[in-house]
Amino acid sequence: MQDANHGGGSFAATKRTQPHRGAVAALSALAVLLAGAAAADPAGESGATDALKKLSLDELVNVEVTTVSRHSEPLLHVPSAIQVITSEQIRRSGATTIAEALRLADNLDVARKNAHDWAISARGFNTALANKLLVMIDGRTVYTPLFSGVFWDAQNTLLADVERIEVISGPGGTQWGANAVNGVINIITKHARDTLGGYLEGAAGSSLQDQVGVRYGTQLAPGTFLRVYGEHFNFDDEQLADGASAHDRWHMSQAGFRADTELSPRQALTVQGDVYDGDEDLAGATTENSGWNLLGRWNYRGTDDTGANLQTYLDHTALRDPVPAFSLQGHVLAPAGFLRDELDTFDIDFDYRWRASERQLLQWGLGYRHTHDDVTNAPALAFFPQTLDQNLYSAFVQDEISLTHALSLTLGSKVEHNDYTGLELEPNARLRWDLGADTTLWAAVSRAVRTPSRIDRDLSEPTPSAGLVLLAGSDTFVSETVVAHELGIRSQLAAQVAGSLSLFYNDYDHIRSTSLTPTTILPFFFQNNLHGETYGAELSVDYQAGPGWRLHAGVEPLHEHLRVNAGQFDLNAARNEIADPHDRAVLRSSWDLPHDLELDASLRWTAQREINNGPTIGIVPSYWDADLRLGWRVSPRLDLSLVGQNLLHDRHAEYGFPDATRIEIQRSVYAKAVWRF
């Protein structure tokens, strides 16, 4: 199988360190930070800062979230494993892209592959063809039907415009449909009224060579606001294990707008759009990706929890991806070439909720999506048919029932019809028990599906014209399924301490396998011959150690057990669909110093990762790493910061099979200035 996340969403590459003395300096700085924080004075505040900076821990755990049930509810009482990344956390982390900001969610496994590609998943299955995580930006689903995953190098926006990122680990199929198997990421940008005036940022450093972003927001009329933005950045080459350049530099430009207007005291309309263009190198070849999107959303808020939403969007993406020659025992069967993919998506979604009684909140919705996918095949990699139109119809219903004052039950299901497998059912039951004003215990049982992608059904590698097809899709490939069992508790234990613990046991069936063609052996083809279980825990704790000092810790153990069905076959012995560390941990500190200074630190640990898509099982060694950020609020209009990333190593591998082509991520430093006008 070839790597769908390599080289700008490339399908072209086959799937398959020692600490530096700087580690001492980084750890020493972290120790000083922790030891001295108790005496810190809170940094000076400015009206220009994000409002979330001023929230207490109590207010943060009660931030309103919308992704779990498709309506607003306080985080503390949400019956789901969810974490929220706020705009202030993003700013103080020093993150430069959306993918990098997702490291702030303990319930995600985030690994950087090279200068422009990332492996991101929840609760396992973080392979090169990771496909069990649904990602949305302001309600717009961002994934490719080529492999049902996300091209992370094509998903970005000006991070200063992000209000929050809601990250659910666990199925979300009842609300959001197919592919919300192991989690949902919902990236929510700020209302245009919250970004008035001018904003200019610039950064430069080692790996991040240069970055510039600009935004301007204005009020067009009473209740009507508009912002426009633009951004461009360049990332330098990372390195191979021998210190040679990986030749994987990345350039990206993006611009967009958002307009919000109040049609009436109870109705609002949002119109927004983006356009982007980028190119990136890998192994001496250049990938090009570009696209645009346009979204409209109407929202109605009635009395007594009544409400409705209507959203529609158009999305166009274009990919030009180099595919190397296909060789077998030194003989070139198919020459090098380019795979081109153009995808057009039209989506419309409506949901309505009303208070049926004092104890019941009912919600239902309808949706339709049409995709037109046009592929120009490369000699060594192809999809048949090259042009494919698909339709997805959906409906869902959900009933939230208050059994007692403290106990509530949510029952619901989504029904979808797709062109590959027909009807799919994704039910969900959630029980919430409020043990007090500050503690919620919850349990859930859910079913979700991952519908077939074009790789599963339509792949040919290489093309039949080469005389030998090695790997092919199968028209009998069916949807992968999971039945998830979850138990969790979320509590504010004291004014200074809050935490959450989620336990899960997931039962998977019909997982992708690779079979042999009877008699001829070749081509290998995809089937659903695997089943198995995963189980683990997600623990997060926040501690307000002082007026200007906040600590966060997270731990996530994970165990995966996939097996070949009795009497069936898998070429990879049930190993090809998982590539995950068994344990991860993080410690973060955010400290407001005197004189308007800020000091932020992050220390993270990842256990070894098995990469199973090479000739043998490959290992990515376990590693510790640390990031530091020093910020200075020079004036209400000017911010300066210095950021150091991956400080414990000259370079280290986070992903990839251990051969001469595996790319290692370097230590990097950059400086940034922000001007508001």
C-alpha positions as CSV (number, residue, x, y, z in Angstrom):
1,M,0.0,0.0,0.0
2,Q,1.2,3.5,-0.7
3,D,1.2,6.5,1.5
4,A,-1.7,8.8,1.1
5,N,-0.4,11.5,3.6
6,H,3.0,11.8,2.1
7,G,3.9,14.7,-0.1
8,G,0.9,16.9,0.0
9,G,-1.6,14.1,0.2
10,S,0.7,12.1,-2.1
11,F,0.0,8.5,-2.9
12,A,3.5,8.3,-4.3
13,A,5.7,7.0,-1.5
14,T,5.6,3.4,-0.2
15,K,4.5,3.1,3.4
16,R,7.1,1.9,5.4
17,T,18.5,10.4,18.0
18,Q,20.3,11.1,20.6
19,P,19.5,14.0,23.1
20,H,21.6,17.1,22.6
21,R,23.2,19.1,25.3
22,G,20.5,21.7,24.6
23,A,18.2,19.3,26.5
24,V,20.0,20.3,29.7
25,A,19.3,24.0,29.1
26,A,15.7,23.3,28.1
27,L,15.0,21.2,31.2
28,S,16.7,23.7,33.4
29,A,14.5,26.5,32.0
30,L,11.5,24.4,32.7
31,A,12.6,23.7,36.3
32,V,13.2,27.4,36.9
33,L,9.8,28.1,35.5
34,L,8.0,25.6,37.8
35,A,10.0,26.5,40.8
36,G,9.6,30.3,40.5
37,A,6.0,30.5,39.3
38,A,4.5,30.7,42.8
39,A,5.9,34.2,43.2
40,A,4.7,35.4,39.9
41,D,2.6,38.5,39.4
42,P,-0.1,38.4,36.8
43,A,0.9,40.1,33.5
44,G,-0.7,43.3,32.6
45,E,-4.0,43.1,30.6
46,S,-5.0,44.9,27.5
47,G,-8.3,45.3,25.8
48,A,-6.8,44.0,22.7
49,T,-6.2,40.5,24.2
50,D,-8.5,37.7,23.6
51,A,-11.3,37.6,26.2
52,L,-10.5,34.0,27.0
53,K,-7.2,35.1,28.6
54,K,-9.2,36.6,31.5
55,L,-11.3,33.5,32.2
56,S,-10.8,31.7,35.5
57,L,-10.5,28.0,35.6
58,D,-14.1,27.8,36.6
59,E,-15.2,29.8,33.6
60,L,-13.0,27.8,31.2
61,V,-14.5,24.4,32.2
62,N,-17.9,25.9,31.5
63,V,-17.1,27.2,28.1
64,E,-20.1,26.5,25.8
65,V,-19.5,23.8,23.2
66,T,-21.6,22.7,20.3
67,T,-20.1,19.6,18.6
68,V,-21.3,16.8,20.9
69,S,-25.1,17.4,20.5
70,R,-25.2,20.1,17.8
71,H,-26.4,22.7,20.2
72,S,-24.7,24.8,22.9
73,E,-24.0,23.3,26.3
74,P,-21.4,23.9,29.0
75,L,-18.2,21.8,28.7
76,L,-18.4,20.6,32.4
77,H,-21.7,18.8,31.8
78,V,-21.1,17.3,28.3
79,P,-21.6,13.5,28.2
80,S,-18.6,12.9,26.0
81,A,-14.8,12.7,25.9
82,I,-14.2,16.2,24.6
83,Q,-11.3,18.7,25.0
84,V,-11.4,22.4,24.0
85,I,-8.4,24.3,22.6
86,T,-9.0,28.0,23.1
87,S,-7.7,30.9,21.0
88,E,-5.5,32.0,24.0
89,Q,-4.0,28.5,24.3
90,I,-3.2,28.5,20.6
91,R,-1.6,32.0,20.8
92,R,0.6,31.1,23.8
93,S,1.6,27.7,22.4
94,G,3.5,29.2,19.5
95,A,1.7,27.0,17.0
96,T,2.0,28.1,13.4
97,T,-0.5,25.8,11.7
98,I,-3.8,24.1,12.6
99,A,-2.1,20.7,12.6
100,E,0.5,22.0,15.1
101,A,-2.2,23.5,17.3
102,L,-3.8,20.1,17.6
103,R,-0.9,19.0,19.8
104,L,-2.8,20.9,22.6
105,A,-5.5,18.2,22.6
106,D,-4.3,15.3,24.9
107,N,-6.9,13.0,23.2
108,L,-5.1,13.2,19.8
109,D,-2.0,11.5,18.6
110,V,-0.2,14.1,16.6
111,A,3.1,13.2,14.8
112,R,4.9,15.3,12.2
113,K,6.2,13.4,9.2
114,N,8.1,16.1,7.4
115,A,8.0,19.9,6.8
116,H,4.4,19.7,5.5
117,D,2.7,16.4,6.4
118,W,1.2,15.2,9.7
119,A,-0.2,11.9,11.1
120,I,-3.2,12.8,13.3
121,S,-5.7,10.4,14.8
122,A,-7.7,9.6,18.0
123,R,-7.8,6.3,19.8
124,G,-5.5,4.5,17.4
125,F,-5.4,3.6,13.7
126,N,-2.9,6.5,13.0
127,T,-1.5,4.9,9.8
128,A,-0.5,6.6,6.6
129,L,-4.0,6.1,5.4
130,A,-5.7,7.2,8.6
131,N,-9.4,7.4,7.9
132,K,-11.4,7.3,11.2
133,L,-11.4,11.0,12.2
134,L,-13.9,13.5,10.9
135,V,-12.6,17.1,10.6
136,M,-14.7,20.2,10.1
137,I,-13.9,23.9,9.8
138,D,-16.9,26.0,10.7
139,G,-19.1,23.0,9.9
140,R,-17.5,22.3,6.5
141,T,-16.2,18.8,6.3
142,V,-12.6,18.6,5.0
143,Y,-11.7,15.2,3.7
144,T,-10.9,13.5,0.5
145,P,-13.0,10.6,-0.8
146,L,-9.7,9.2,-2.3
147,F,-8.9,7.7,1.1
148,S,-11.5,9.1,3.6
149,G,-8.8,11.1,5.4
150,V,-7.5,14.6,5.6
151,F,-4.7,16.4,3.7
152,W,-3.4,18.4,6.6
153,D,-1.2,20.5,4.5
154,A,-4.3,21.9,2.7
155,Q,-6.2,22.8,5.9
156,N,-5.2,26.1,7.4
157,T,-6.5,29.6,8.3
158,L,-5.1,32.6,10.2
159,L,-4.8,31.1,13.7
160,A,-5.5,34.5,15.3
161,D,-9.1,34.1,13.8
162,V,-9.7,30.7,15.5
163,E,-12.1,31.0,18.5
164,R,-11.7,27.4,19.7
165,I,-11.2,23.9,18.5
166,E,-13.5,21.2,19.9
167,V,-11.9,17.8,19.9
168,I,-14.1,14.7,20.6
169,S,-12.5,11.3,21.0
170,G,-15.0,8.6,20.4
171,P,-17.7,8.1,17.8
172,G,-19.8,11.0,16.5
173,G,-21.7,9.3,13.8
174,T,-25.2,10.1,15.2
175,Q,-24.6,13.8,14.8
176,W,-22.0,14.0,12.0
177,G,-22.2,10.8,10.0
178,A,-19.8,8.4,8.4
179,N,-16.1,8.6,9.2
180,A,-16.7,10.1,12.6
181,V,-15.5,6.7,13.9
182,N,-12.8,7.5,16.5
183,G,-13.3,11.2,16.9
184,V,-14.4,14.6,15.6
185,I,-12.4,17.8,15.3
186,N,-14.4,21.0,14.9
187,I,-12.4,24.1,14.1
188,I,-14.6,27.2,14.9
189,T,-13.5,30.7,13.8
190,K,-14.4,33.9,15.5
191,H,-17.5,36.0,14.7
192,A,-16.6,38.9,12.6
193,R,-17.7,41.4,15.3
194,D,-14.9,40.0,17.5
195,T,-12.1,40.9,15.0
196,L,-12.7,44.6,14.3
197,G,-9.7,46.7,13.3
198,G,-6.4,45.8,11.8
199,Y,-4.1,42.9,12.7
200,L,-0.7,42.3,11.2
201,E,1.7,39.5,12.2
202,G,5.2,38.5,11.0
203,A,7.5,35.7,11.9
204,A,10.9,34.4,10.8
205,G,13.3,31.8,12.0
206,S,15.0,28.5,11.2
207,S,12.4,25.9,10.1
208,L,9.7,28.6,9.8
209,Q,11.7,30.8,7.4
210,D,9.1,33.5,7.2
211,Q,5.4,34.0,7.8
212,V,3.2,37.0,7.3
213,G,-0.5,37.4,8.1
214,V,-2.9,40.3,7.8
215,R,-6.5,40.8,8.7
216,Y,-8.9,43.7,8.8
217,G,-12.4,43.8,10.3
218,T,-15.1,46.5,10.0
219,Q,-18.7,47.1,10.8
220,L,-20.6,47.6,7.5
221,A,-24.0,48.5,9.1
222,P,-25.7,48.1,12.5
223,G,-25.5,44.3,13.2
224,T,-23.4,43.6,10.1
225,F,-19.7,42.9,10.3
226,L,-17.0,41.8,7.8
227,R,-13.4,40.7,8.0
228,V,-10.9,39.8,5.3
229,Y,-7.5,38.1,5.8
230,G,-4.5,36.9,4.0
231,E,-1.5,34.7,5.0
232,H,1.7,33.4,3.4
233,F,4.4,31.2,4.9
234,N,7.5,29.3,3.9
235,F,8.9,26.2,5.8
236,D,12.5,25.2,5.2
237,D,13.7,21.6,4.5
238,E,13.9,19.1,7.4
239,Q,16.7,16.5,7.5
240,L,17.4,12.8,7.0
241,A,19.0,10.7,9.6
242,D,22.4,11.2,8.1
243,G,22.0,15.0,8.3
244,A,21.4,15.5,4.6
245,S,18.6,17.8,3.5
246,A,15.2,16.1,3.1
247,H,14.3,18.6,0.3
248,D,10.8,18.9,1.6
249,R,10.3,22.7,1.8
250,W,6.7,24.0,1.9
251,H,5.1,27.3,0.6
252,M,1.5,28.2,1.2
253,S,-0.7,31.3,0.5
254,Q,-4.3,31.7,1.6
255,A,-6.9,34.4,1.8
256,G,-10.5,34.7,2.8
257,F,-13.4,36.5,4.4
258,R,-16.2,36.2,6.8
259,A,-19.4,38.3,7.1
260,D,-21.9,38.0,9.9
261,T,-25.2,39.9,10.1
262,E,-28.2,39.9,12.4
263,L,-31.3,39.5,10.3
264,S,-33.5,40.0,13.4
265,P,-33.1,39.6,17.2
266,R,-33.4,35.8,16.7
267,Q,-31.9,35.2,13.3
268,A,-28.4,35.5,12.0
269,L,-26.6,34.8,8.7
270,T,-23.0,34.0,8.1
271,V,-21.2,33.9,4.7
272,Q,-17.6,33.0,4.5
273,G,-15.0,31.7,2.0
274,D,-11.3,30.9,1.5
275,V,-8.9,30.4,-1.4
276,Y,-5.5,28.8,-1.2
277,D,-2.5,27.8,-3.3
278,G,0.5,25.8,-2.1
279,D,3.4,23.7,-3.3
280,E,5.8,21.4,-1.5
281,D,8.8,19.2,-2.3
282,L,9.6,15.7,-1.4
283,A,12.2,13.3,-2.8
284,G,13.1,15.7,-5.6
285,A,9.5,16.2,-6.8
286,T,7.0,18.9,-6.2
287,T,3.3,18.5,-5.2
288,E,0.9,21.3,-5.9
289,N,-2.4,21.8,-4.2
290,S,-5.0,24.5,-4.4
291,G,-8.7,25.1,-3.8
292,W,-11.5,27.4,-2.7
293,N,-14.7,27.2,-0.7
294,L,-17.8,29.2,-0.1
295,L,-20.2,28.6,2.9
296,G,-23.5,30.1,4.0
297,R,-25.2,29.5,7.3
298,W,-28.6,30.7,8.6
299,N,-29.3,30.3,12.3
300,Y,-32.5,30.8,14.3
301,R,-32.7,30.9,18.1
302,G,-36.2,30.7,19.5
303,T,-37.5,30.6,23.0
304,D,-37.4,27.6,25.3
305,D,-34.4,25.9,23.5
306,T,-36.1,26.0,20.1
307,G,-33.7,26.5,17.3
308,A,-32.8,25.8,13.7
309,N,-29.7,25.8,11.4
310,L,-29.4,25.7,7.6
311,Q,-26.0,25.4,6.1
312,T,-24.7,24.9,2.6
313,Y,-21.3,25.1,1.0
314,L,-19.3,24.6,-2.2
315,D,-15.8,23.2,-2.0
316,H,-13.2,22.8,-4.8
317,T,-9.8,21.1,-4.3
318,A,-7.1,20.4,-6.9
319,L,-4.1,18.2,-6.4
320,R,-1.1,17.5,-8.7
321,D,1.0,14.8,-7.1
322,P,4.2,13.2,-8.5
323,V,4.1,9.4,-8.6
324,P,7.5,7.6,-9.0
325,A,8.1,4.8,-11.4
326,F,6.9,1.4,-10.5
327,S,9.7,-1.2,-10.5
328,L,9.8,-4.9,-9.8
329,Q,13.1,-6.7,-9.4
330,G,14.9,-3.9,-11.2
331,H,12.5,-3.8,-14.1
332,V,10.4,-0.6,-14.6
333,L,6.8,-1.7,-15.2
334,A,5.4,1.8,-15.2
335,P,7.3,5.2,-15.6
336,A,7.1,8.1,-13.3
337,G,4.2,10.6,-13.8
338,F,1.7,12.8,-12.1
339,L,-1.7,11.9,-10.4
340,R,-4.1,14.8,-10.7
341,D,-7.3,15.0,-8.7
342,E,-10.0,17.6,-8.9
343,L,-12.9,17.3,-6.4
344,D,-16.0,19.4,-6.3
345,T,-18.4,19.1,-3.3
346,F,-21.9,20.5,-2.8
347,D,-23.3,20.0,0.7
348,I,-26.6,21.2,2.4
349,D,-27.6,20.4,6.0
350,F,-30.6,21.4,8.1
351,D,-31.4,20.6,11.7
352,Y,-34.2,21.7,14.0
353,R,-34.8,21.3,17.7
354,W,-37.7,22.0,20.0
355,R,-38.7,21.5,23.6
356,A,-41.4,18.9,23.3
357,S,-42.0,18.9,27.0
358,E,-40.4,20.0,30.2
359,R,-38.4,16.8,30.2
360,Q,-37.7,16.3,26.5
361,L,-35.6,18.2,23.9
362,L,-36.1,16.7,20.5
363,Q,-33.8,17.3,17.5
364,W,-33.9,16.1,13.9
365,G,-32.1,16.9,10.7
366,L,-31.6,16.2,7.0
367,G,-28.6,16.4,4.8
368,Y,-27.4,15.9,1.2
369,R,-23.9,15.9,-0.3
370,H,-22.8,15.5,-3.9
371,T,-19.2,15.0,-5.0
372,H,-17.7,15.1,-8.4
373,D,-14.2,13.5,-8.4
374,D,-12.1,13.8,-11.6
375,V,-8.8,11.9,-11.6
376,T,-6.1,12.0,-14.2
377,N,-4.2,8.8,-13.6
378,A,-0.4,8.3,-13.4
379,P,1.2,5.3,-15.1
380,A,2.0,3.8,-11.7
381,L,-1.1,4.7,-9.8
382,A,-4.7,4.9,-11.0
383,F,-8.4,5.0,-10.0
384,F,-11.1,3.5,-12.2
385,P,-13.5,5.0,-13.1
386,Q,-11.5,8.1,-13.4
387,T,-14.6,10.3,-13.1
388,L,-17.0,9.5,-10.3
389,D,-20.2,11.2,-9.1
390,Q,-21.5,10.2,-5.7
391,N,-24.5,11.2,-3.6
392,L,-24.9,11.0,0.1
393,Y,-28.3,11.3,1.7
394,S,-28.7,11.5,5.5
395,A,-31.3,12.0,8.3
396,F,-30.9,12.0,12.0
397,V,-33.1,12.2,15.1
398,Q,-32.1,12.7,18.7
399,D,-34.1,12.8,22.0
400,E,-32.7,14.2,25.2
401,I,-34.8,13.0,28.1
402,S,-34.5,14.3,31.7
403,L,-35.2,11.2,33.8
404,T,-34.7,13.1,37.1
405,H,-33.3,16.5,38.0
406,A,-29.8,15.0,37.9
407,L,-30.1,12.1,35.4
408,S,-30.6,12.4,31.7
409,L,-30.7,10.0,28.8
410,T,-29.9,10.8,25.1
411,L,-31.1,8.5,22.4
412,G,-30.5,9.0,18.7
413,S,-29.4,7.7,15.4
414,K,-28.3,8.8,12.0
415,V,-29.3,7.0,8.8
416,E,-27.2,7.5,5.7
417,H,-27.4,6.2,2.1
418,N,-24.2,6.2,0.1
419,D,-23.6,4.9,-3.5
420,Y,-21.1,2.2,-2.4
421,T,-22.9,0.3,0.4
422,G,-26.4,1.7,0.6
423,L,-28.1,2.3,3.9
424,E,-25.9,2.7,7.1
425,L,-27.3,3.1,10.6
426,E,-25.3,4.9,13.4
427,P,-27.2,4.8,16.7
428,N,-26.1,6.2,20.0
429,A,-27.2,6.1,23.7
430,R,-25.7,8.4,26.3
431,L,-26.5,8.6,30.0
432,R,-25.5,11.7,32.1
433,W,-25.6,11.9,35.9
434,D,-24.9,15.2,37.5
435,L,-23.3,14.3,40.9
436,G,-23.4,18.0,41.8
437,A,-22.9,21.4,40.3
438,D,-19.3,20.6,39.6
439,T,-19.2,16.9,38.7
440,T,-20.7,14.9,35.8
441,L,-20.6,11.2,35.3
442,W,-21.5,9.8,31.9
443,A,-21.6,6.6,29.9
444,A,-22.3,5.9,26.2
445,V,-22.7,3.1,23.7
446,S,-22.4,4.1,20.1
447,R,-22.1,2.5,16.6
448,A,-20.3,4.3,13.8
449,V,-19.1,3.3,10.3
450,R,-16.3,4.2,8.0
451,T,-17.7,3.9,4.5
452,P,-15.5,2.8,1.6
453,S,-13.1,5.2,0.0
454,R,-11.9,5.2,-3.6
455,I,-8.7,3.4,-2.5
456,D,-10.8,0.6,-1.1
457,R,-13.0,0.3,-4.2
458,D,-11.3,1.9,-7.3
459,L,-7.5,1.6,-6.8
460,S,-5.2,0.2,-9.4
461,E,-1.4,0.1,-8.7
462,P,0.1,0.3,-11.3
463,T,-2.4,0.7,-14.2
464,P,-3.4,-2.4,-16.2
465,S,-1.3,-1.1,-19.1
466,A,1.8,-1.9,-17.2
467,G,1.0,-5.6,-17.7
468,L,0.9,-6.4,-14.0
469,V,-1.4,-4.9,-11.3
470,L,0.1,-5.4,-7.9
471,L,-2.7,-3.9,-5.7
472,A,-6.3,-3.2,-6.5
473,G,-9.5,-2.1,-4.8
474,S,-12.5,-4.4,-4.6
475,D,-16.2,-3.8,-5.4
476,T,-17.1,-6.1,-2.5
477,F,-15.4,-3.9,0.1
478,V,-18.0,-2.9,2.8
479,S,-18.1,-0.4,5.5
480,E,-15.8,-0.8,8.6
481,T,-17.8,-0.7,11.9
482,V,-17.2,0.1,15.5
483,V,-19.3,-0.4,18.6
484,A,-17.8,1.8,21.3
485,H,-18.4,1.6,25.0
486,E,-17.4,4.7,27.1
487,L,-17.4,5.7,30.7
488,G,-16.2,9.1,31.9
489,I,-16.2,11.7,34.6
490,R,-15.5,15.4,34.5
491,S,-15.2,17.5,37.6
492,Q,-14.0,20.8,39.0
493,L,-12.6,19.4,42.2
494,A,-11.8,22.8,43.7
495,A,-11.6,26.4,42.5
496,Q,-8.0,25.6,41.5
497,V,-8.3,22.1,40.1
498,A,-10.4,20.5,37.3
499,G,-10.0,17.3,35.5
500,S,-11.6,14.6,33.3
501,L,-11.1,10.9,32.9
502,S,-12.5,8.8,30.0
503,L,-12.4,5.0,29.7
504,F,-13.2,3.3,26.4
505,Y,-13.5,-0.2,24.9
506,N,-14.1,-0.3,21.1
507,D,-15.1,-3.4,19.2
508,Y,-14.2,-3.2,15.5
509,D,-15.4,-5.4,12.6
510,H,-14.9,-5.5,8.8
511,I,-11.5,-3.7,9.1
512,R,-9.5,-3.4,5.9
513,S,-7.2,-6.3,5.0
514,T,-5.2,-7.3,2.0
515,S,-6.1,-10.5,0.2
516,L,-4.6,-12.7,-2.5
517,T,-6.3,-13.4,-5.8
518,P,-7.1,-17.1,-6.1
519,T,-4.8,-19.1,-8.4
520,T,-2.8,-16.1,-9.7
521,I,-1.9,-14.6,-6.3
522,L,-1.7,-11.1,-7.9
523,P,-3.1,-8.6,-7.7
524,F,-3.4,-8.2,-4.0
525,F,-6.8,-6.6,-3.3
526,F,-8.6,-5.0,-0.3
527,Q,-11.1,-6.9,1.7
528,N,-12.7,-6.7,5.2
529,N,-11.0,-9.7,6.9
530,L,-10.0,-8.1,10.2
531,H,-11.7,-7.6,13.6
532,G,-10.5,-6.6,17.0
533,E,-10.6,-4.4,20.0
534,T,-8.9,-1.3,21.4
535,Y,-9.2,0.0,24.9
536,G,-7.6,2.7,27.0
537,A,-8.0,5.8,29.0
538,E,-7.7,9.6,28.6
539,L,-6.8,11.6,31.7
540,S,-6.4,15.4,31.8
541,V,-5.9,17.7,34.8
542,D,-5.7,21.5,35.0
543,Y,-4.3,23.3,38.1
544,Q,-4.4,27.0,38.8
545,A,-1.3,27.2,40.8
546,G,-1.4,31.0,41.3
547,P,-3.0,34.2,40.0
548,G,-0.7,34.1,36.9
549,W,0.3,30.4,36.7
550,R,-1.7,27.5,35.2
551,L,-0.5,23.9,34.8
552,H,-1.9,21.2,32.6
553,A,-1.1,17.5,32.5
554,G,-2.4,14.7,30.3
555,V,-1.8,10.9,30.0
556,E,-3.3,8.5,27.5
557,P,-2.5,4.7,27.5
558,L,-3.8,2.8,24.5
559,H,-3.9,-0.9,23.7
560,E,-4.9,-2.4,20.3
561,H,-5.6,-6.0,19.3
562,L,-6.5,-6.7,15.7
563,R,-6.9,-10.2,14.4
564,V,-7.6,-12.0,11.1
565,N,-11.1,-13.5,10.9
566,A,-11.1,-17.3,11.3
567,G,-10.6,-19.0,7.9
568,Q,-9.7,-15.7,6.2
569,F,-6.3,-14.1,5.1
570,D,-4.5,-10.8,5.5
571,L,-1.1,-10.3,3.8
572,N,0.0,-8.1,6.7
573,A,-1.1,-10.4,9.5
574,A,-3.5,-7.7,10.9
575,R,-0.7,-5.1,11.4
576,N,-1.1,-2.7,8.6
577,E,-4.0,-0.6,10.0
578,I,-2.4,0.5,13.3
579,A,0.8,2.6,13.9
580,D,0.3,4.0,17.4
581,P,2.3,4.6,20.6
582,H,1.0,2.7,23.6
583,D,1.4,5.7,25.9
584,R,1.6,9.4,25.6
585,A,2.0,12.1,28.2
586,V,2.2,15.9,28.3
587,L,2.9,18.6,30.9
588,R,2.3,22.3,30.0
589,S,2.8,25.5,32.0
590,S,1.5,28.9,31.3
591,W,3.0,31.7,33.5
592,D,2.3,35.4,33.5
593,L,5.5,37.3,34.5
594,P,5.8,40.9,35.8
595,H,6.3,43.7,33.2
596,D,3.8,42.2,30.7
597,L,6.0,39.1,30.0
598,E,4.7,35.6,29.4
599,L,6.5,32.3,29.7
600,D,5.0,29.1,28.3
601,A,6.5,25.6,28.3
602,S,5.5,22.2,27.1
603,L,7.1,18.9,27.8
604,R,5.8,15.9,26.0
605,W,6.6,12.1,25.9
606,T,5.6,9.6,23.2
607,A,6.3,5.9,23.6
608,Q,7.8,4.0,20.7
609,R,5.6,3.6,17.5
610,E,5.5,0.5,15.4
611,I,5.4,1.2,11.6
612,N,4.0,-1.8,9.9
613,N,4.0,-0.8,6.2
614,G,7.6,-1.9,5.3
615,P,9.3,-5.2,4.6
616,T,9.5,-5.7,8.4
617,I,8.0,-4.0,11.5
618,G,9.8,-0.7,11.9
619,I,10.2,1.3,15.1
620,V,10.0,5.0,15.7
621,P,11.9,5.3,19.1
622,S,10.2,6.8,22.1
623,Y,11.1,10.4,22.7
624,W,10.8,13.4,25.1
625,D,10.6,16.9,23.6
626,A,10.0,20.4,24.9
627,D,8.8,23.7,23.5
628,L,9.3,27.2,25.1
629,R,7.8,30.6,24.3
630,L,8.7,34.0,25.8
631,G,6.3,36.7,25.0
632,W,6.3,40.5,25.7
633,R,3.3,42.8,25.5
634,V,5.3,45.9,24.6
635,S,2.1,48.0,24.3
636,P,-1.6,47.5,23.9
637,R,-0.9,47.4,20.1
638,L,2.5,45.5,19.9
639,D,3.4,41.9,21.0
640,L,6.8,40.3,20.6
641,S,7.6,36.6,21.2
642,L,10.5,34.2,20.8
643,V,9.6,30.5,20.3
644,G,11.8,27.4,20.6
645,Q,10.4,24.0,19.4
646,N,11.7,20.5,19.7
647,L,14.4,21.7,22.0
648,L,15.7,18.4,23.4
649,H,17.2,17.1,20.2
650,D,19.1,18.4,17.2
651,R,16.5,16.4,15.3
652,H,14.3,13.3,15.9
653,A,11.9,11.1,14.0
654,E,8.2,11.2,14.9
655,Y,6.8,8.9,12.1
656,G,7.9,6.8,9.2
657,F,9.6,3.5,8.4
658,P,13.3,3.5,9.5
659,D,15.1,3.6,6.2
660,A,17.3,6.1,4.5
661,T,14.3,8.2,3.4
662,R,12.8,8.7,6.9
663,I,12.7,12.4,7.7
664,E,13.6,13.8,11.1
665,I,12.2,17.0,12.6
666,Q,14.8,19.5,13.6
667,R,15.0,21.8,16.6
668,S,13.7,25.2,15.5
669,V,13.6,28.8,16.8
670,Y,11.6,31.7,15.4
671,A,10.7,35.3,16.4
672,K,7.3,36.8,16.0
673,A,5.8,40.3,16.1
674,V,2.1,41.2,16.2
675,W,0.7,44.7,15.5
676,R,-2.9,45.8,16.1
677,F,-4.2,48.9,14.5
